Amino acid sequence: MSADNCLFQFQQQDLGYGASPVLHELTLKIHQGERVALLGKSGTGKSTLLRSMRELRASEVAWCPQQPGLVPVLSAFHNIYMGRLARYSAWYNLANLIRPQARPRAEIGELADQLGLQDQLWQPAERLSGGQQSRVSLGRALYQQKTIFIGDEPVSALDERQADALLQLLCARHQTLVLALHNIEQALTHCTRIIGLRAGRVVLDAPAQSLNAGELSDLYQTT
Ligand SMILES: Nc1ncnc2c1ncn2[C@@H]1O[C@H](COP(=O)(O)OP(=O)(O)OP(=O)(O)O)[C@@H](O)[C@H]1O
């Protein structure tokens, strides 16, 4: 799979759940260094494709799911720290749960500044707004420090300015990104390649610089 820097490859594959495929005869390659936006109407299979990619390279992928999936009673700090739970011993994790250590405090404090969460860092997740929770979820994925970022609508709960700033941050911190997005302008601005899905099939796959917003809006037409 890596002869030509290919990270993900599907060859005439059906992807889905049980016996019912969502994506049909998918043929697709994604290479190291690409910033890919998946566009398409709700239910066309973007999440299904992202999940399959994540499974292919689980240990190399920073994963940001569509639902934040935070632990409600734990602080923003602790939820972000969870991005590295698997990297440390149970004792170190327990110590950080009770009394966060200097190093993670510094690292997560810096991330919180970048995410605009400095004032919410010690608030339980259940007391955060939807946008704040989604930034904590982004922080947890960033804290994993992986080279590949896979995000399922990672900025859809944020206002335009915040979304642009955080997409820039994600791009700066990861070599390869695959993002399901609903905002065409964001896809054109931050990604190098656009893949359009319709009814479980790839109907468009082109460099972002060769496309315009009008062409992409066709993906959202009802017929
Ligand atoms: N766990 C599941 N089991 C069975 N079917 C599922 C499951 N998850 C999604 N599906 C079905 O797969 C299809 C594609 O869903 P998917 O979540 O991949 O779409 P999407 O393009 O990401 O949509 P959205 O933009 O709304 O998130 C839908 O018809 C959905 O009902």
The ligand as an ORCA input file, in Angstrom:
! r2SCAN-3c Opt
* xyz 0 1
  N     -24.246      1.958     12.060
  C     -25.033      1.913     10.978
  N     -25.735      0.792     10.686
  C     -26.511      0.725      9.582
  N     -26.659      1.726      8.676
  C     -25.966      2.860      8.928
  C     -25.137      3.012     10.081
  N     -24.565      4.251     10.028
  C     -25.065      4.833      8.911
  N     -25.885      4.000      8.256
  C     -26.599      4.286      6.998
  O     -25.625      4.516      5.989
  C     -26.046      5.544      5.121
  C     -24.936      6.576      4.990
  O     -24.710      7.150      6.276
  P     -23.442      8.077      6.570
  O     -23.497      8.388      8.024
  O     -22.220      7.415      6.059
  O     -23.806      9.356      5.673
  P     -23.178     10.821      5.710
  O     -22.941     11.206      4.305
  O     -22.010     10.878      6.619
  O     -24.389     11.665      6.316
  P     -24.368     13.001      7.228
  O     -23.863     14.131      6.350
  O     -25.800     13.154      7.613
  O     -23.475     12.725      8.404
  C     -27.357      6.114      5.699
  O     -28.423      5.613      4.934
  C     -27.408      5.572      7.087
  O     -28.707      5.303      7.487
*
